């Protein structure tokens, strides 16, 4: 990295938060490319990289970058807490008046950072980067994203269609996310859409992923889908009521057939019918218990009140990373 980079002690106007998990192959390229974009923004900035318990030398590479560029800061979590926790850790330690969250695999094009910043300077408090096309993503990831977005958008009442974690948040919004949304089970892109406030959108095409394959497994995507759905709607619980009504109708139908056969003097048929009914009712009961169990599991996670993450080490924050606080009268800086 060049040694001619202009250094400053001023507070950053823009913070860029990068969650990273086992990104050793591409983290240096990603940070370098983001810096090259930030240098043209003519504003004070910092980069906060959150190593989410990587098993490779991702954090060591970030530390080496931070030695040559003091505006790079890094946090190492004690284990892999998941992307949602890593994003929260980055937001909690970012000092900028605006915070951009971006993936470390460069599928979120850094060239859009000036556009996000410009929308913010024009007054937007949340700027969403929305995927125009997903041609470069795997079929399973596109299918999972489609299902998650449609479920949350359709049942949760918020628009997450083709949304991503590539966003700009005003510091006032960051403060709300950190201090006024205390839930442990988080769906970042859904929460930021749920907030309201003044929103703007920019669109991008997904770039090819650098480095190795995606870290998202099918089970991880499934867990994210469940979290997204249970966080924003109680509609699945109403499915239990629907199944109960369906079972009642089925029972009335079978009982009516039995009474009619008895009144007609015919043998009450029903061995196969009885077995089918029992199987259907049993299936309905198991599905209902599963749905209720998911919500109980989420409640259980919330009431434990464990921290979202534990930090093992950090660089660039001094003795201890200072958490930012804002008064209720937070105003935009005149530095813009």
C-alpha positions in Angstrom: 0.0 0.0 0.0 1.3 3.5 -0.9 3.0 5.4 1.9 1.9 8.7 0.4 -1.6 8.5 1.6 -2.7 11.7 3.3 -3.2 11.1 7.1 -5.4 13.2 9.4 -6.4 13.3 13.0 -9.9 14.6 12.3 -13.0 12.6 13.2 -14.2 10.6 10.3 -17.2 11.7 8.4 -17.6 8.3 6.7 -17.0 4.8 8.2 -17.0 1.7 6.1 -17.8 -1.5 8.0 -16.6 -4.8 6.4 -17.6 -8.1 8.1 -15.2 -10.8 7.1 -15.1 -14.6 7.7 -12.3 -16.7 6.3 -11.5 -14.0 3.7 -7.8 -14.4 3.8 -7.5 -14.8 0.0 -9.2 -11.5 -0.9 -9.3 -9.2 2.1 -6.2 -7.2 1.2 -7.5 -6.6 -2.4 -10.9 -5.6 -1.0 -9.6 -3.1 1.5 -7.1 -1.7 -1.0 -9.8 -1.2 -3.6 -12.2 0.4 -1.1 -9.4 2.8 0.0 -8.7 3.8 -3.6 -12.4 4.8 -3.9 -12.4 6.6 -0.6 -9.4 8.7 -1.5 -11.5 10.3 -4.2 -14.4 11.2 -2.0 -12.7 14.3 -0.5 -14.0 13.5 3.0 -12.5 12.1 6.2 -13.0 8.3 6.5 -12.2 5.2 8.4 -12.5 1.5 7.6 -13.7 -0.9 10.3 -13.1 -4.6 9.5 -14.8 -7.1 11.8 -13.2 -10.6 11.7 -16.0 -12.9 12.6 -13.9 -15.7 14.2 -12.0 -16.6 11.0 -10.0 -19.9 11.1 -7.4 -18.5 8.6 -5.1 -15.5 8.8 -7.7 -12.9 7.8 -7.2 -10.9 11.0 -3.4 -11.0 10.7 -3.6 -9.6 7.2 -5.9 -6.8 8.4 -3.5 -5.9 11.1 -0.7 -5.6 8.6 -2.8 -3.3 6.5 -3.6 -1.2 9.6 0.1 -0.8 10.4 0.6 1.1 7.1 -2.8 2.9 7.2 -4.0 4.1 10.6 -7.5 4.7 9.3 -7.9 1.0 9.1 -9.3 -0.4 12.3 -10.1 -4.0 13.1 -12.0 -6.1 15.6 -11.5 -9.8 16.1 -14.5 -11.7 17.6 -13.8 -14.6 19.9 -15.6 -17.1 17.6 -17.9 -17.1 14.6 -21.1 -15.3 15.8 -22.5 -14.9 12.3 -22.7 -12.0 9.8 -25.6 -10.2 11.6 -23.5 -10.0 14.8 -20.4 -8.9 12.9 -22.4 -6.1 11.3 -23.7 -5.0 14.6 -20.2 -5.0 16.1 -19.0 -2.9 13.2 -21.9 -0.4 13.6 -21.2 -0.2 17.3 -17.6 0.8 16.9 -17.9 3.0 13.8 -17.3 6.7 14.5 -18.4 8.2 11.3 -21.4 10.5 10.7 -22.4 8.1 8.0 -21.7 4.3 8.0 -21.5 2.1 4.9 -21.7 -1.7 5.3 -20.2 -3.7 2.5 -19.2 -7.3 2.0 -15.5 -8.4 1.8 -15.9 -10.5 -1.3 -16.3 -7.4 -3.7 -19.7 -8.6 -4.9 -20.8 -5.2 -3.6 -19.0 -2.9 -6.0 -17.0 -0.2 -4.0 -17.3 2.1 -7.0 -20.8 2.9 -5.7 -19.5 4.4 -2.4 -19.5 8.0 -3.8 -23.1 7.6 -5.0 -24.2 6.4 -1.6 -22.4 9.3 0.0 -23.9 11.8 -2.4 -27.4 10.6 -1.6 -26.7 11.0 2.1 -25.4 14.6 1.6 -28.6 15.3 -0.2 -30.5 14.4 2.9 -31.2 10.7 2.8 -30.8 8.9 6.2 -30.8 5.4 4.7 -29.5 4.6 1.3 -30.1 1.0 0.1 -28.0 -0.6 -2.6 -30.4 -2.9 -4.4 -29.4 -5.8 -6.7 -30.5 -5.2 -10.3 -29.5 -8.7 -11.5 -28.0 -11.7 -9.7 -26.6 -13.6 -12.7 -23.3 -14.2 -11.1 -24.7 -15.9 -8.0 -25.2 -19.6 -7.6 -28.7 -21.1 -8.3 -29.2 -22.2 -4.7 -28.2 -18.7 -3.3 -30.5 -17.0 -5.8 -33.4 -19.3 -4.9 -32.8 -18.8 -1.2 -32.6 -15.1 -1.5 -35.8 -15.0 -3.6 -37.7 -17.1 -1.0 -36.4 -14.9 1.9 -37.2 -11.7 0.2 -40.7 -12.8 -1.0 -41.6 -14.2 2.4 -40.5 -11.1 4.4 -41.9 -8.7 1.8 -45.2 -10.5 1.5 -45.8 -11.4 5.1 -43.7 -8.9 7.0 -45.0 -5.8 5.4 -41.5 -4.4 4.4 -39.8 -4.3 1.1 -36.7 -6.4 1.0 -36.9 -7.5 -2.7 -33.4 -7.9 -4.1 -32.1 -6.0 -1.1 -28.6 -6.5 0.3 -26.4 -5.6 3.3 -24.8 -2.9 1.1 -26.2 0.2 2.7 -25.4 3.7 4.0 -26.9 4.6 7.4 -26.8 8.1 8.9 -25.3 8.1 12.4 -28.7 8.9 13.8 -30.0 5.6 12.3 -27.0 3.7 13.5 -27.8 5.0 17.0 -31.3 3.7 16.7 -30.2 0.3 15.5 -27.7 0.0 18.3 -29.7 1.4 21.3 -33.4 1.2 20.4 -33.6 -2.2 18.7 -32.4 -4.6 21.5 -33.4 -7.9 19.9 -30.7 -10.6 19.7 -32.1 -12.3 16.6 -31.5 -9.8 13.9 -32.1 -9.5 10.2 -30.1 -6.4 9.3 -31.6 -5.6 5.8 -35.1 -6.1 7.2 -34.5 -3.8 10.2 -33.2 -1.0 8.1 -36.2 -1.2 5.8 -38.6 -1.4 8.8 -37.3 1.8 10.3 -38.7 4.2 7.7 -37.1 7.6 7.8 -35.9 9.1 4.5 -34.8 6.4 2.2 -33.1 6.4 -1.2 -32.1 3.6 -3.5 -29.3 2.9 -6.0 -29.1 -0.2 -8.2 -26.1 -2.4 -9.0 -25.3 -5.7 -10.8 -23.7 -8.3 -8.6 -20.0 -8.8 -9.4 -18.2 -12.1 -9.4 -17.0 -13.2 -6.0 -13.3 -12.9 -5.4 -11.4 -15.7 -3.6 -13.0 -19.0 -2.7 -16.6 -20.1 -2.6 -19.4 -18.4 -0.6 -19.4 -19.1 3.1 -23.2 -19.4 3.2 -24.3 -23.0 3.5 -27.9 -24.2 2.9 -28.5 -24.5 6.6 -27.2 -21.0 7.3 -29.5 -19.6 4.6 -32.4 -21.6 6.1 -31.7 -20.2 9.5 -31.5 -16.6 8.1 -34.9 -17.2 6.4 -36.5 -18.4 9.6 -35.0 -15.4 11.5 -36.2 -13.0 8.9 -39.7 -14.5 8.9 -40.2 -14.8 12.7 -38.7 -11.3 13.3 -41.3 -9.4 11.2 -44.5 -11.4 11.2 -46.6 -13.7 13.3 -48.4 -15.1 10.3 -46.9 -18.6 10.6 -48.6 -18.9 14.0 -51.9 -18.3 12.3 -51.2 -21.2 10.0 -51.7 -23.3 13.1 -55.3 -22.0 13.4 -55.8 -22.7 9.7 -54.6 -26.3 10.1 -56.9 -26.7 13.1 -59.9 -25.5 11.1 -58.9 -27.9 8.3 -58.8 -30.7 10.7 -62.2 -29.8 12.1 -63.7 -29.8 8.6 -62.1 -33.2 7.9 -63.5 -34.6 11.1 -67.0 -33.3 10.4 -66.8 -34.8 6.8 -65.7 -38.2 8.1 -68.3 -38.2 10.9 -71.0 -37.2 8.4 -70.1 -40.1 6.1 -70.2 -42.5 9.1 -73.6 -41.3 10.2 -75.0 -41.5 6.7 -73.7 -45.1 6.2 -75.2 -46.1 9.5 -78.6 -44.6 8.7 -78.6 -46.3 5.3 -78.0 -49.6 6.9 -74.6 -50.0 5.3 -71.4 -51.1 7.0 -69.4 -48.2 8.1 -66.4 -48.1 5.8 -63.4 -46.5 7.2 -60.3 -48.4 7.9 -58.4 -46.7 5.1 -60.2 -43.4 5.8 -59.4 -43.6 9.5 -55.7 -44.2 8.8 -55.5 -41.3 6.3 -57.3 -39.0 8.8 -54.9 -40.0 11.6 -51.9 -39.4 9.4 -53.2 -36.0 8.3 -54.1 -34.9 11.8 -50.7 -36.1 13.1 -49.0 -34.2 10.3 -50.9 -31.0 11.2 -50.0 -31.4 14.8 -46.3 -31.9 14.1 -46.2 -28.9 11.7 -48.0 -26.8 14.3 -45.6 -27.8 17.0 -42.7 -27.0 14.8 -44.0 -23.5 14.0 -44.7 -22.8 17.6 -41.3 -24.2 18.6 -39.5 -21.8 16.2 -41.1 -18.8 18.0 -40.4 -20.3 21.4 -36.8 -20.8 20.4 -36.5 -17.2 19.4 -38.1 -16.1 22.6 -35.7 -18.3 24.5 -32.7 -16.6 22.7 -34.1 -13.2 23.6 -34.7 -13.8 27.3 -31.2 -15.2 27.8 -29.9 -11.7 27.0 -26.5 -12.9 26.1 -24.3 -10.4 24.2 -24.5 -10.5 20.4 -20.7 -11.0 20.2 -17.6 -11.2 22.3 -14.5 -9.4 21.2 -11.1 -11.1 21.4 -8.8 -8.3 20.3 -8.8 -5.1 18.3 -6.4 -2.7 16.5 -6.8 1.0 15.9 -9.1 1.9 18.8 -6.5 2.5 21.5 -6.8 0.8 24.8 -10.5 0.0 24.5 -12.8 0.8 21.6 -15.0 3.7 22.6 -18.7 3.2 21.9 -20.2 6.3 20.3 -23.2 8.1 21.8 -25.5 10.7 20.4 -27.8 13.1 22.1 -31.4 13.4 20.9 -30.6 16.6 19.1 -28.0 15.1 16.8 -27.4 17.3 13.8 -25.5 16.7 10.6 -22.0 18.1 10.5 -21.4 21.3 8.7 -18.3 19.7 7.2 -20.4 18.6 4.2 
